[in-house]
Amino acid sequence: VAGDAVVEDATKDRIVAITNLKKNFDVLQGTEVSFKTTAPVLVNGVAAEGVDSVYTVVINENTTIVVGELTSCAEANVAAKNTVLALDEFVVAYVNGSYTYIQDATGSALIYNKSSNYGLNAGDTVTGLVGKIDVYNNLVEIVPSMTVDKLNVKAGVAPEPALQEEVITLADVNKYIRIEGVTVNEADTFTTASQETITAVWKDTTLVIYNKFKVAQTFSADSIYDIVCAVSVFKEQLQ
């Protein structure tokens, strides 16, 4: 600086160590955040690739970085309410409104997107979903914390509902299944405007058939049906 020239508010780049990775922090747009780990890494729900286990993320928007083991459907179903988790790869089994039923090699789970369809389709193979566990009257739901465009989605053929051969239990909640030889106890007509409930008998156990998705169907008393359904629970009662 020559002569009497005055310089004010000069700045210099700084390298700042992050001491608490579980705490939110703010950076200027364009800042590079770098870290080393051998665990899986998701950036805004998309699997990231490191170089020699070093990951570098350029921050230009609100960004969520998840580091750690990915969660299976079975693990999600036993997670505590408000747990934030990153799901491992899964396949979409069935979609109806706010309800997206998914499955992997470990079991089945439910993505619930409140008042609207989440945007996935049956048959999609998905990686990168981050969400929070909610529990509604004992029904475990995964509420997504990112939009579908942030996921890695590969379209495929919708899976057939799994044939259920054993008596349905709480371990089957959120499964997309087919049950054969169901005897309905009473005559009734479900409509596309109703959410009625009737009972039936299958393998000497009573089933509660709840028309959650407003499917038009007429039942005759003491008649036998094959039913495609999603297993649910309300408080202590399977549906």
GUMAR-527556 format. One record per residue (C-alpha): residue number from 1; residue in three letters; y, z, x. Coordinates in Angstrom, 1 decimal, always signed. Layout:
N
rec k:NUM | r:Ala | north:Y | up:Z | east:X
...
end
This chain:
239
rec k:1 | r:Val | north:+0.0 | up:+0.0 | east:+0.0
rec k:2 | r:Ala | north:+3.2 | up:-1.2 | east:+1.6
rec k:3 | r:Gly | north:+6.5 | up:+0.5 | east:+1.7
rec k:4 | r:Asp | north:+7.6 | up:+2.4 | east:-1.4
rec k:5 | r:Ala | north:+5.0 | up:+0.8 | east:-3.7
rec k:6 | r:Val | north:+3.5 | up:+3.2 | east:-6.2
rec k:7 | r:Val | north:-0.1 | up:+3.0 | east:-7.4
rec k:8 | r:Glu | north:-1.2 | up:+5.0 | east:-10.5
rec k:9 | r:Asp | north:-4.5 | up:+5.5 | east:-12.3
rec k:10 | r:Ala | north:-6.7 | up:+3.8 | east:-9.7
rec k:11 | r:Thr | north:-10.4 | up:+4.1 | east:-10.4
rec k:12 | r:Lys | north:-13.6 | up:+3.7 | east:-8.4
rec k:13 | r:Asp | north:-17.2 | up:+3.2 | east:-9.5
rec k:14 | r:Arg | north:-19.3 | up:+6.3 | east:-9.5
rec k:15 | r:Ile | north:-23.1 | up:+6.8 | east:-9.3
rec k:16 | r:Val | north:-23.9 | up:+9.8 | east:-11.6
rec k:17 | r:Ala | north:-27.3 | up:+11.5 | east:-11.6
rec k:18 | r:Ile | north:-28.6 | up:+12.3 | east:-15.1
rec k:19 | r:Thr | north:-29.9 | up:+15.8 | east:-15.1
rec k:20 | r:Asn | north:-31.0 | up:+16.1 | east:-18.7
rec k:21 | r:Leu | north:-32.8 | up:+13.0 | east:-20.0
rec k:22 | r:Lys | north:-33.3 | up:+14.6 | east:-23.5
rec k:23 | r:Lys | north:-29.6 | up:+15.0 | east:-24.1
rec k:24 | r:Asn | north:-27.4 | up:+12.1 | east:-25.3
rec k:25 | r:Phe | north:-24.8 | up:+10.9 | east:-22.9
rec k:26 | r:Asp | north:-21.9 | up:+8.4 | east:-23.0
rec k:27 | r:Val | north:-21.2 | up:+5.5 | east:-20.6
rec k:28 | r:Leu | north:-18.7 | up:+2.6 | east:-20.4
rec k:29 | r:Gln | north:-20.0 | up:-0.7 | east:-21.7
rec k:30 | r:Gly | north:-21.7 | up:-2.7 | east:-19.0
rec k:31 | r:Thr | north:-23.0 | up:+0.5 | east:-17.2
rec k:32 | r:Glu | north:-26.5 | up:+0.2 | east:-15.7
rec k:33 | r:Val | north:-28.8 | up:+3.1 | east:-16.3
rec k:34 | r:Ser | north:-31.7 | up:+3.2 | east:-13.9
rec k:35 | r:Phe | north:-34.7 | up:+5.5 | east:-13.7
rec k:36 | r:Lys | north:-38.3 | up:+5.5 | east:-12.4
rec k:37 | r:Thr | north:-41.4 | up:+6.3 | east:-14.4
rec k:38 | r:Thr | north:-45.0 | up:+5.3 | east:-14.8
rec k:39 | r:Ala | north:-44.9 | up:+6.1 | east:-18.6
rec k:40 | r:Pro | north:-44.3 | up:+3.4 | east:-21.3
rec k:41 | r:Val | north:-40.7 | up:+2.7 | east:-21.9
rec k:42 | r:Leu | north:-39.1 | up:+1.4 | east:-25.1
rec k:43 | r:Val | north:-35.4 | up:+0.2 | east:-25.3
rec k:44 | r:Asn | north:-34.2 | up:+0.0 | east:-28.8
rec k:45 | r:Gly | north:-37.8 | up:-0.2 | east:-29.9
rec k:46 | r:Val | north:-38.7 | up:-3.0 | east:-27.6
rec k:47 | r:Ala | north:-41.2 | up:-2.5 | east:-24.8
rec k:48 | r:Ala | north:-39.4 | up:-2.7 | east:-21.4
rec k:49 | r:Glu | north:-40.7 | up:-4.0 | east:-18.1
rec k:50 | r:Gly | north:-40.0 | up:-2.2 | east:-14.9
rec k:51 | r:Val | north:-40.1 | up:-3.4 | east:-11.2
rec k:52 | r:Asp | north:-42.3 | up:-1.1 | east:-9.1
rec k:53 | r:Ser | north:-41.9 | up:+1.5 | east:-11.9
rec k:54 | r:Val | north:-38.1 | up:+1.3 | east:-11.8
rec k:55 | r:Tyr | north:-36.4 | up:+0.5 | east:-15.1
rec k:56 | r:Thr | north:-32.8 | up:-0.7 | east:-15.3
rec k:57 | r:Val | north:-31.0 | up:-0.9 | east:-18.6
rec k:58 | r:Val | north:-27.5 | up:-2.4 | east:-19.1
rec k:59 | r:Ile | north:-25.7 | up:-0.5 | east:-21.9
rec k:60 | r:Asn | north:-23.5 | up:-2.6 | east:-24.1
rec k:61 | r:Glu | north:-24.2 | up:-0.9 | east:-27.4
rec k:62 | r:Asn | north:-25.6 | up:+2.4 | east:-28.8
rec k:63 | r:Thr | north:-29.0 | up:+2.4 | east:-27.1
rec k:64 | r:Thr | north:-32.2 | up:+4.4 | east:-27.6
rec k:65 | r:Ile | north:-34.5 | up:+4.7 | east:-24.6
rec k:66 | r:Val | north:-37.9 | up:+6.3 | east:-25.3
rec k:67 | r:Val | north:-40.1 | up:+7.3 | east:-22.4
rec k:68 | r:Gly | north:-43.6 | up:+8.6 | east:-22.8
rec k:69 | r:Glu | north:-46.9 | up:+8.0 | east:-24.4
rec k:70 | r:Leu | north:-47.0 | up:+5.7 | east:-27.4
rec k:71 | r:Thr | north:-48.3 | up:+7.3 | east:-30.6
rec k:72 | r:Ser | north:-51.3 | up:+6.0 | east:-32.7
rec k:73 | r:Cys | north:-51.5 | up:+6.0 | east:-36.4
rec k:74 | r:Ala | north:-53.9 | up:+8.9 | east:-36.4
rec k:75 | r:Glu | north:-51.5 | up:+10.9 | east:-34.2
rec k:76 | r:Ala | north:-48.5 | up:+10.1 | east:-36.4
rec k:77 | r:Asn | north:-50.4 | up:+11.4 | east:-39.4
rec k:78 | r:Val | north:-50.6 | up:+14.9 | east:-37.9
rec k:79 | r:Ala | north:-47.2 | up:+15.0 | east:-36.3
rec k:80 | r:Ala | north:-44.7 | up:+17.7 | east:-37.5
rec k:81 | r:Lys | north:-41.9 | up:+16.8 | east:-39.8
rec k:82 | r:Asn | north:-38.8 | up:+15.4 | east:-38.0
rec k:83 | r:Thr | north:-40.8 | up:+14.4 | east:-35.0
rec k:84 | r:Val | north:-39.4 | up:+11.3 | east:-33.4
rec k:85 | r:Leu | north:-42.1 | up:+9.0 | east:-32.1
rec k:86 | r:Ala | north:-42.8 | up:+5.5 | east:-30.7
rec k:87 | r:Leu | north:-45.8 | up:+3.8 | east:-32.3
rec k:88 | r:Asp | north:-48.3 | up:+1.9 | east:-30.3
rec k:89 | r:Glu | north:-49.3 | up:-1.6 | east:-31.5
rec k:90 | r:Phe | north:-50.3 | up:-1.8 | east:-35.1
rec k:91 | r:Val | north:-51.1 | up:-4.3 | east:-37.9
rec k:92 | r:Val | north:-49.4 | up:-4.4 | east:-41.3
rec k:93 | r:Ala | north:-52.1 | up:-4.1 | east:-43.9
rec k:94 | r:Tyr | north:-50.1 | up:-4.1 | east:-47.2
rec k:95 | r:Val | north:-46.5 | up:-4.1 | east:-48.3
rec k:96 | r:Asn | north:-45.0 | up:-3.2 | east:-51.6
rec k:97 | r:Gly | north:-41.3 | up:-2.4 | east:-51.9
rec k:98 | r:Ser | north:-40.3 | up:+0.6 | east:-49.8
rec k:99 | r:Tyr | north:-44.0 | up:+1.2 | east:-48.7
rec k:100 | r:Thr | north:-45.4 | up:-0.6 | east:-45.7
rec k:101 | r:Tyr | north:-49.0 | up:+0.4 | east:-44.9
rec k:102 | r:Ile | north:-50.1 | up:-0.1 | east:-41.3
rec k:103 | r:Gln | north:-53.3 | up:+0.4 | east:-39.3
rec k:104 | r:Asp | north:-54.7 | up:+0.4 | east:-35.8
rec k:105 | r:Ala | north:-58.0 | up:+1.3 | east:-34.2
rec k:106 | r:Thr | north:-57.4 | up:+5.0 | east:-34.9
rec k:107 | r:Gly | north:-56.6 | up:+4.9 | east:-38.6
rec k:108 | r:Ser | north:-53.8 | up:+4.2 | east:-41.1
rec k:109 | r:Ala | north:-50.2 | up:+5.3 | east:-41.6
rec k:110 | r:Leu | north:-47.2 | up:+4.6 | east:-43.9
rec k:111 | r:Ile | north:-43.8 | up:+3.3 | east:-43.0
rec k:112 | r:Tyr | north:-41.3 | up:+4.3 | east:-45.8
rec k:113 | r:Asn | north:-37.9 | up:+2.7 | east:-45.8
rec k:114 | r:Lys | north:-36.3 | up:+4.6 | east:-48.7
rec k:115 | r:Ser | north:-34.8 | up:+2.2 | east:-51.3
rec k:116 | r:Ser | north:-35.7 | up:-1.1 | east:-49.8
rec k:117 | r:Asn | north:-38.4 | up:-3.3 | east:-48.2
rec k:118 | r:Tyr | north:-38.5 | up:-2.8 | east:-44.4
rec k:119 | r:Gly | north:-39.0 | up:-6.5 | east:-43.8
rec k:120 | r:Leu | north:-42.5 | up:-6.6 | east:-42.3
rec k:121 | r:Asn | north:-45.2 | up:-8.7 | east:-43.9
rec k:122 | r:Ala | north:-49.0 | up:-8.1 | east:-44.2
rec k:123 | r:Gly | north:-50.7 | up:-9.5 | east:-41.2
rec k:124 | r:Asp | north:-47.8 | up:-8.9 | east:-38.8
rec k:125 | r:Thr | north:-48.8 | up:-7.3 | east:-35.4
rec k:126 | r:Val | north:-46.0 | up:-5.0 | east:-34.3
rec k:127 | r:Thr | north:-45.0 | up:-3.1 | east:-31.2
rec k:128 | r:Gly | north:-41.9 | up:-1.1 | east:-30.5
rec k:129 | r:Leu | north:-41.3 | up:+0.8 | east:-33.7
rec k:130 | r:Val | north:-39.5 | up:+4.1 | east:-33.3
rec k:131 | r:Gly | north:-39.2 | up:+6.4 | east:-36.3
rec k:132 | r:Lys | north:-39.0 | up:+10.0 | east:-37.6
rec k:133 | r:Ile | north:-41.8 | up:+11.7 | east:-39.4
rec k:134 | r:Asp | north:-41.0 | up:+12.9 | east:-43.0
rec k:135 | r:Val | north:-43.4 | up:+14.7 | east:-45.3
rec k:136 | r:Tyr | north:-43.0 | up:+14.3 | east:-49.1
rec k:137 | r:Asn | north:-45.3 | up:+16.6 | east:-51.1
rec k:138 | r:Asn | north:-47.9 | up:+16.4 | east:-48.3
rec k:139 | r:Leu | north:-47.6 | up:+12.6 | east:-47.9
rec k:140 | r:Val | north:-46.8 | up:+11.8 | east:-44.3
rec k:141 | r:Glu | north:-44.3 | up:+9.0 | east:-43.9
rec k:142 | r:Ile | north:-42.7 | up:+7.3 | east:-40.9
rec k:143 | r:Val | north:-39.0 | up:+6.6 | east:-41.5
rec k:144 | r:Pro | north:-37.9 | up:+3.8 | east:-39.1
rec k:145 | r:Ser | north:-34.9 | up:+4.4 | east:-37.0
rec k:146 | r:Met | north:-34.3 | up:+0.7 | east:-36.1
rec k:147 | r:Thr | north:-34.1 | up:-2.6 | east:-37.8
rec k:148 | r:Val | north:-36.9 | up:-5.1 | east:-37.8
rec k:149 | r:Asp | north:-35.1 | up:-7.5 | east:-35.5
rec k:150 | r:Lys | north:-35.4 | up:-4.9 | east:-32.7
rec k:151 | r:Leu | north:-39.2 | up:-5.0 | east:-32.9
rec k:152 | r:Asn | north:-41.7 | up:-7.3 | east:-31.3
rec k:153 | r:Val | north:-43.4 | up:-8.9 | east:-34.3
rec k:154 | r:Lys | north:-46.1 | up:-11.6 | east:-34.3
rec k:155 | r:Ala | north:-47.1 | up:-13.0 | east:-37.7
rec k:156 | r:Gly | north:-50.8 | up:-13.2 | east:-38.6
rec k:157 | r:Val | north:-53.3 | up:-13.2 | east:-41.4
rec k:158 | r:Ala | north:-53.2 | up:-10.3 | east:-43.9
rec k:159 | r:Pro | north:-56.2 | up:-8.1 | east:-43.4
rec k:160 | r:Glu | north:-58.7 | up:-7.6 | east:-46.3
rec k:161 | r:Pro | north:-58.7 | up:-4.1 | east:-47.8
rec k:162 | r:Ala | north:-61.5 | up:-2.0 | east:-46.1
rec k:163 | r:Leu | north:-64.5 | up:-1.4 | east:-48.3
rec k:164 | r:Gln | north:-64.6 | up:+2.4 | east:-48.9
rec k:165 | r:Glu | north:-68.2 | up:+3.6 | east:-49.0
rec k:166 | r:Glu | north:-67.7 | up:+7.3 | east:-48.5
rec k:167 | r:Val | north:-66.1 | up:+9.8 | east:-50.9
rec k:168 | r:Ile | north:-62.3 | up:+9.7 | east:-50.5
rec k:169 | r:Thr | north:-60.7 | up:+12.7 | east:-48.7
rec k:170 | r:Leu | north:-57.3 | up:+13.7 | east:-47.3
rec k:171 | r:Ala | north:-58.4 | up:+11.9 | east:-44.1
rec k:172 | r:Asp | north:-58.1 | up:+8.6 | east:-46.0
rec k:173 | r:Val | north:-54.5 | up:+9.0 | east:-47.1
rec k:174 | r:Asn | north:-52.4 | up:+5.9 | east:-46.4
rec k:175 | r:Lys | north:-55.5 | up:+3.7 | east:-46.1
rec k:176 | r:Tyr | north:-55.5 | up:+0.3 | east:-47.8
rec k:177 | r:Ile | north:-59.0 | up:+0.1 | east:-49.4
rec k:178 | r:Arg | north:-61.3 | up:-1.5 | east:-52.0
rec k:179 | r:Ile | north:-63.6 | up:+0.8 | east:-54.0
rec k:180 | r:Glu | north:-66.4 | up:-0.7 | east:-56.1
rec k:181 | r:Gly | north:-68.1 | up:+0.6 | east:-59.2
rec k:182 | r:Val | north:-65.3 | up:+2.8 | east:-60.6
rec k:183 | r:Thr | north:-65.9 | up:+4.1 | east:-64.2
rec k:184 | r:Val | north:-62.7 | up:+4.6 | east:-66.1
rec k:185 | r:Asn | north:-62.6 | up:+7.6 | east:-68.5
rec k:186 | r:Glu | north:-60.2 | up:+6.3 | east:-71.0
rec k:187 | r:Ala | north:-58.7 | up:+3.1 | east:-72.4
rec k:188 | r:Asp | north:-55.2 | up:+2.3 | east:-71.2
rec k:189 | r:Thr | north:-52.8 | up:-0.5 | east:-70.3
rec k:190 | r:Phe | north:-50.7 | up:-0.4 | east:-67.2
rec k:191 | r:Thr | north:-47.6 | up:-2.6 | east:-67.3
rec k:192 | r:Thr | north:-45.1 | up:-3.8 | east:-64.7
rec k:193 | r:Ala | north:-42.7 | up:-1.3 | east:-66.1
rec k:194 | r:Ser | north:-44.9 | up:+1.7 | east:-66.1
rec k:195 | r:Gln | north:-46.2 | up:+4.3 | east:-63.6
rec k:196 | r:Glu | north:-48.9 | up:+5.8 | east:-65.7
rec k:197 | r:Thr | north:-51.9 | up:+7.8 | east:-64.6
rec k:198 | r:Ile | north:-55.5 | up:+7.7 | east:-65.7
rec k:199 | r:Thr | north:-58.7 | up:+9.2 | east:-64.4
rec k:200 | r:Ala | north:-62.0 | up:+7.6 | east:-63.4
rec k:201 | r:Val | north:-65.3 | up:+8.6 | east:-61.8
rec k:202 | r:Trp | north:-66.6 | up:+7.2 | east:-58.6
rec k:203 | r:Lys | north:-69.6 | up:+8.6 | east:-56.6
rec k:204 | r:Asp | north:-69.6 | up:+11.6 | east:-59.0
rec k:205 | r:Thr | north:-66.1 | up:+12.5 | east:-58.0
rec k:206 | r:Thr | north:-62.9 | up:+12.2 | east:-60.2
rec k:207 | r:Leu | north:-60.3 | up:+9.8 | east:-59.1
rec k:208 | r:Val | north:-56.6 | up:+9.9 | east:-60.2
rec k:209 | r:Ile | north:-55.4 | up:+6.3 | east:-60.6
rec k:210 | r:Tyr | north:-51.6 | up:+6.3 | east:-60.4
rec k:211 | r:Asn | north:-49.8 | up:+3.0 | east:-61.1
rec k:212 | r:Lys | north:-47.2 | up:+3.6 | east:-58.3
rec k:213 | r:Phe | north:-46.6 | up:-0.1 | east:-57.8
rec k:214 | r:Lys | north:-46.4 | up:-1.0 | east:-61.5
rec k:215 | r:Val | north:-49.4 | up:-3.4 | east:-61.6
rec k:216 | r:Ala | north:-50.3 | up:-4.9 | east:-65.0
rec k:217 | r:Gln | north:-53.9 | up:-4.0 | east:-65.8
rec k:218 | r:Thr | north:-55.8 | up:-3.2 | east:-69.0
rec k:219 | r:Phe | north:-58.6 | up:-0.7 | east:-68.8
rec k:220 | r:Ser | north:-61.4 | up:-0.2 | east:-71.3
rec k:221 | r:Ala | north:-63.0 | up:+3.2 | east:-71.7
rec k:222 | r:Asp | north:-66.4 | up:+3.7 | east:-69.9
rec k:223 | r:Ser | north:-66.0 | up:+0.2 | east:-68.2
rec k:224 | r:Ile | north:-66.7 | up:-0.3 | east:-64.5
rec k:225 | r:Tyr | north:-64.1 | up:-1.8 | east:-62.2
rec k:226 | r:Asp | north:-63.5 | up:-2.7 | east:-58.5
rec k:227 | r:Ile | north:-60.1 | up:-1.4 | east:-57.5
rec k:228 | r:Val | north:-57.9 | up:-2.4 | east:-54.5
rec k:229 | r:Cys | north:-55.5 | up:+0.4 | east:-53.7
rec k:230 | r:Ala | north:-53.6 | up:+2.6 | east:-51.2
rec k:231 | r:Val | north:-54.8 | up:+6.2 | east:-50.9
rec k:232 | r:Ser | north:-52.0 | up:+8.7 | east:-51.5
rec k:233 | r:Val | north:-51.5 | up:+12.4 | east:-52.1
rec k:234 | r:Phe | north:-49.1 | up:+14.4 | east:-54.2
rec k:235 | r:Lys | north:-49.1 | up:+18.1 | east:-53.2
rec k:236 | r:Glu | north:-52.8 | up:+18.9 | east:-53.4
rec k:237 | r:Gln | north:-53.9 | up:+16.0 | east:-55.5
rec k:238 | r:Leu | north:-55.3 | up:+12.7 | east:-54.1
rec k:239 | r:Gln | north:-54.1 | up:+9.6 | east:-55.9
end
